[in-house]
Amino acid sequence: MSHLLLAGLAVSGTALANAPLALVTGTVLYAHIVTDVAWDIRRLRRRSNVTTDEIVPPSR
């Protein structure tokens, strides 16, 4: 969620100064967010094959 808020602010602020730069900034930030989501999905799929004991450390 913070990525979306920061990307929106960055692109909006940049658009006031320079529209082509805002387009580049938006494209780069969009690619960053999409790759973050893909990475999280990949990590989640890897963890779905392990047991809860392997994920959650034992309480002391």
DRENFISE-636254 format. One record per residue: x, y, z of N, C-alpha, C, O in turn; residue number from 0. Coordinates in steps of 0.02 Angstrom, whole numbers. Layout:
# DRENFISE-636254
<atom n_east="X" n_north="Y" n_up="Z" ca_east="X" ca_north="Y" ca_up="Z" c_east="X" c_north="Y" c_up="Z" o_east="X" o_north="Y" o_up="Z" k="NUM"/>
...
This chain:
# DRENFISE-636254
<atom n_east="41" n_north="-59" n_up="0" ca_east="0" ca_north="0" ca_up="0" c_east="43" c_north="63" c_up="0" o_east="28" o_north="111" o_up="-35" k="0"/>
<atom n_east="97" n_north="62" n_up="38" ca_east="140" ca_north="121" ca_up="41" c_east="172" c_north="135" c_up="-27" o_east="182" o_north="193" o_up="-45" k="1"/>
<atom n_east="187" n_north="82" n_up="-64" ca_east="216" ca_north="92" ca_up="-131" c_east="168" c_north="130" c_up="-176" o_east="189" o_north="174" o_up="-214" k="2"/>
<atom n_east="105" n_north="112" n_up="-172" ca_east="56" ca_north="145" ca_up="-215" c_east="48" c_north="219" c_up="-196" o_east="44" o_north="262" o_up="-240" k="3"/>
<atom n_east="47" n_north="233" n_up="-133" ca_east="41" ca_north="302" ca_up="-110" c_east="102" c_north="343" c_up="-130" o_east="95" o_north="398" o_up="-156" k="4"/>
<atom n_east="161" n_north="316" n_up="-118" ca_east="222" ca_north="351" ca_up="-136" c_east="229" c_north="360" c_up="-212" o_east="251" o_north="413" o_up="-235" k="5"/>
<atom n_east="210" n_north="310" n_up="-250" ca_east="213" ca_north="315" ca_up="-322" c_east="166" c_north="369" c_up="-348" o_east="183" o_north="408" o_up="-392" k="6"/>
<atom n_east="106" n_north="372" n_up="-320" ca_east="58" ca_north="422" ca_up="-339" c_east="82" c_north="493" c_up="-324" o_east="75" o_north="538" o_up="-365" k="7"/>
<atom n_east="112" n_north="501" n_up="-265" ca_east="139" ca_north="567" ca_up="-247" c_east="198" c_north="586" c_up="-290" o_east="204" o_north="643" o_up="-312" k="8"/>
<atom n_east="242" n_north="537" n_up="-303" ca_east="301" ca_north="551" ca_up="-344" c_east="282" c_north="571" c_up="-415" o_east="309" o_north="619" o_up="-442" k="9"/>
<atom n_east="236" n_north="534" n_up="-444" ca_east="216" ca_north="548" ca_up="-513" c_east="178" c_north="615" c_up="-517" o_east="189" o_north="655" o_up="-562" k="10"/>
<atom n_east="134" n_north="626" n_up="-469" ca_east="97" ca_north="690" ca_up="-469" c_east="143" c_north="749" c_up="-460" o_east="136" o_north="799" o_up="-496" k="11"/>
<atom n_east="190" n_north="744" n_up="-414" ca_east="237" ca_north="798" ca_up="-403" c_east="282" c_north="810" c_up="-463" o_east="297" o_north="867" o_up="-480" k="12"/>
<atom n_east="303" n_north="756" n_up="-493" ca_east="347" ca_north="762" ca_up="-552" c_east="308" c_north="790" c_up="-611" o_east="336" o_north="827" o_up="-652" k="13"/>
<atom n_east="244" n_north="773" n_up="-617" ca_east="204" ca_north="797" ca_up="-673" c_east="197" c_north="873" c_up="-672" o_east="190" o_north="904" o_up="-725" k="14"/>
<atom n_east="198" n_north="902" n_up="-613" ca_east="193" ca_north="975" ca_up="-608" c_east="255" c_north="1008" c_up="-638" o_east="251" o_north="1063" o_up="-666" k="15"/>
<atom n_east="311" n_north="975" n_up="-632" ca_east="374" ca_north="1004" ca_up="-657" c_east="389" c_north="985" c_up="-729" o_east="412" o_north="1026" o_up="-768" k="16"/>
<atom n_east="377" n_north="921" n_up="-746" ca_east="399" ca_north="897" ca_up="-811" c_east="357" c_north="835" c_up="-830" o_east="367" o_north="781" o_up="-801" k="17"/>
<atom n_east="312" n_north="842" n_up="-878" ca_east="267" ca_north="788" ca_up="-896" c_east="303" c_north="726" c_up="-925" o_east="286" o_north="670" o_up="-905" k="18"/>
<atom n_east="352" n_north="733" n_up="-970" ca_east="386" ca_north="673" ca_up="-995" c_east="424" c_north="636" c_up="-939" o_east="425" o_north="574" o_up="-938" k="19"/>
<atom n_east="453" n_north="673" n_up="-893" ca_east="487" ca_north="641" ca_up="-837" c_east="437" c_north="604" c_up="-792" o_east="452" o_north="551" o_up="-765" k="20"/>
<atom n_east="377" n_north="632" n_up="-785" ca_east="325" ca_north="599" ca_up="-745" c_east="305" c_north="533" c_up="-778" o_east="291" o_north="484" o_up="-743" k="21"/>
<atom n_east="302" n_north="532" n_up="-844" ca_east="285" ca_north="470" ca_up="-879" c_east="338" c_north="416" c_up="-867" o_east="322" o_north="359" o_up="-854" k="22"/>
<atom n_east="401" n_north="435" n_up="-871" ca_east="455" ca_north="388" ca_up="-858" c_east="453" c_north="365" c_up="-785" o_east="460" o_north="305" o_up="-772" k="23"/>
<atom n_east="443" n_north="411" n_up="-740" ca_east="440" ca_north="394" ca_up="-668" c_east="382" c_north="346" c_up="-655" o_east="391" o_north="298" o_up="-618" k="24"/>
<atom n_east="325" n_north="360" n_up="-683" ca_east="267" ca_north="316" ca_up="-674" c_east="279" c_north="246" c_up="-702" o_east="260" o_north="197" o_up="-671" k="25"/>
<atom n_east="311" n_north="243" n_up="-759" ca_east="325" ca_north="178" ca_up="-790" c_east="374" c_north="137" c_up="-747" o_east="364" o_north="77" o_up="-736" k="26"/>
<atom n_east="426" n_north="170" n_up="-723" ca_east="476" ca_north="135" ca_up="-682" c_east="444" c_north="112" c_up="-616" o_east="456" o_north="56" o_up="-594" k="27"/>
<atom n_east="405" n_north="155" n_up="-585" ca_east="374" ca_north="136" ca_up="-521" c_east="322" c_north="82" c_up="-531" o_east="315" o_north="38" o_up="-488" k="28"/>
<atom n_east="285" n_north="83" n_up="-586" ca_east="237" ca_north="30" ca_up="-601" c_east="273" c_north="-37" c_up="-608" o_east="251" o_north="-88" o_up="-580" k="29"/>
<atom n_east="327" n_north="-38" n_up="-646" ca_east="366" ca_north="-99" ca_up="-654" c_east="393" c_north="-124" c_up="-587" o_east="394" o_north="-184" o_up="-574" k="30"/>
<atom n_east="414" n_north="-78" n_up="-544" ca_east="439" ca_north="-96" ca_up="-478" c_east="384" c_north="-130" c_up="-436" o_east="396" o_north="-181" o_up="-404" k="31"/>
<atom n_east="324" n_north="-101" n_up="-437" ca_east="269" ca_north="-129" ca_up="-397" c_east="249" c_north="-198" c_up="-424" o_east="236" o_north="-243" o_up="-385" k="32"/>
<atom n_east="246" n_north="-206" n_up="-490" ca_east="227" ca_north="-270" ca_up="-519" c_east="279" c_north="-324" c_up="-502" o_east="260" o_north="-380" o_up="-486" k="33"/>
<atom n_east="343" n_north="-307" n_up="-505" ca_east="394" ca_north="-357" ca_up="-488" c_east="393" c_north="-372" c_up="-413" o_east="408" o_north="-429" o_up="-394" k="34"/>
<atom n_east="377" n_north="-324" n_up="-371" ca_east="369" ca_north="-338" ca_up="-299" c_east="313" c_north="-388" c_up="-286" o_east="321" o_north="-434" o_up="-247" k="35"/>
<atom n_east="257" n_north="-378" n_up="-320" ca_east="201" ca_north="-423" ca_up="-311" c_east="218" c_north="-493" c_up="-337" o_east="202" o_north="-543" o_up="-305" k="36"/>
<atom n_east="251" n_north="-497" n_up="-394" ca_east="272" ca_north="-562" ca_up="-421" c_east="320" c_north="-597" c_up="-374" o_east="315" o_north="-658" o_up="-364" k="37"/>
<atom n_east="366" n_north="-560" n_up="-345" ca_east="414" ca_north="-589" ca_up="-298" c_east="378" c_north="-615" c_up="-236" o_east="394" o_north="-669" o_up="-212" k="38"/>
<atom n_east="330" n_north="-577" n_up="-210" ca_east="292" ca_north="-600" ca_up="-151" c_east="253" c_north="-662" c_up="-167" o_east="249" o_north="-708" o_up="-125" k="39"/>
<atom n_east="222" n_north="-666" n_up="-226" ca_east="185" ca_north="-726" ca_up="-245" c_east="232" c_north="-786" c_up="-250" o_east="214" o_north="-841" o_up="-228" k="40"/>
<atom n_east="290" n_north="-776" n_up="-278" ca_east="338" ca_north="-830" ca_up="-284" c_east="360" c_north="-856" c_up="-215" o_east="363" o_north="-916" o_up="-204" k="41"/>
<atom n_east="374" n_north="-809" n_up="-170" ca_east="393" ca_north="-829" ca_up="-102" c_east="337" c_north="-866" c_up="-67" o_east="349" o_north="-914" o_up="-31" k="42"/>
<atom n_east="275" n_north="-842" n_up="-77" ca_east="217" ca_north="-874" ca_up="-45" c_east="208" c_north="-945" c_up="-70" o_east="194" o_north="-991" o_up="-31" k="43"/>
<atom n_east="216" n_north="-956" n_up="-135" ca_east="210" ca_north="-1023" ca_up="-163" c_east="264" c_north="-1070" c_up="-136" o_east="250" o_north="-1128" o_up="-123" k="44"/>
<atom n_east="323" n_north="-1044" n_up="-127" ca_east="376" ca_north="-1086" ca_up="-99" c_east="360" c_north="-1107" c_up="-27" o_east="374" o_north="-1163" o_up="-8" k="45"/>
<atom n_east="331" n_north="-1062" n_up="11" ca_east="315" ca_north="-1077" ca_up="81" c_east="254" c_north="-1122" c_up="87" o_east="245" o_north="-1153" o_up="140" k="46"/>
<atom n_east="212" n_north="-1126" n_up="37" ca_east="152" ca_north="-1167" ca_up="41" c_east="169" c_north="-1241" c_up="42" o_east="126" o_north="-1282" o_up="58" k="47"/>
<atom n_east="230" n_north="-1259" n_up="24" ca_east="251" ca_north="-1329" ca_up="23" c_east="284" c_north="-1352" c_up="87" o_east="307" o_north="-1409" o_up="91" k="48"/>
<atom n_east="288" n_north="-1308" n_up="138" ca_east="319" ca_north="-1326" ca_up="200" c_east="267" c_north="-1329" c_up="255" o_east="212" o_north="-1302" o_up="248" k="49"/>
<atom n_east="284" n_north="-1362" n_up="310" ca_east="237" ca_north="-1368" ca_up="365" c_east="241" c_north="-1306" c_up="409" o_east="287" o_north="-1266" o_up="404" k="50"/>
<atom n_east="191" n_north="-1299" n_up="452" ca_east="189" ca_north="-1242" ca_up="498" c_east="249" c_north="-1243" c_up="545" o_east="274" o_north="-1190" o_up="563" k="51"/>
<atom n_east="272" n_north="-1301" n_up="564" ca_east="329" ca_north="-1306" ca_up="610" c_east="392" c_north="-1277" c_up="578" o_east="436" o_north="-1252" o_up="614" k="52"/>
<atom n_east="397" n_north="-1280" n_up="513" ca_east="456" ca_north="-1254" ca_up="479" c_east="453" c_north="-1177" c_up="472" o_east="505" o_north="-1145" o_up="464" k="53"/>
<atom n_east="393" n_north="-1149" n_up="474" ca_east="385" ca_north="-1077" ca_up="466" c_east="385" c_north="-1041" c_up="532" o_east="420" o_north="-991" o_up="541" k="54"/>
<atom n_east="345" n_north="-1066" n_up="579" ca_east="337" ca_north="-1033" ca_up="644" c_east="388" c_north="-1060" c_up="693" o_east="389" o_north="-1121" o_up="705" k="55"/>
<atom n_east="431" n_north="-1017" n_up="721" ca_east="479" ca_north="-1042" ca_up="770" c_east="443" c_north="-1063" c_up="834" o_east="391" o_north="-1035" o_up="852" k="56"/>
<atom n_east="471" n_north="-1112" n_up="869" ca_east="439" ca_north="-1135" ca_up="931" c_east="441" c_north="-1080" c_up="983" o_east="490" o_north="-1043" o_up="989" k="57"/>
<atom n_east="387" n_north="-1074" n_up="1022" ca_east="385" ca_north="-1024" ca_up="1075" c_east="427" c_north="-1047" c_up="1134" o_east="432" o_north="-1107" o_up="1148" k="58"/>
<atom n_east="457" n_north="-998" n_up="1166" ca_east="500" ca_north="-1016" ca_up="1223" c_east="466" c_north="-1006" c_up="1288" o_east="495" o_north="-1018" o_up="1341" k="59"/>
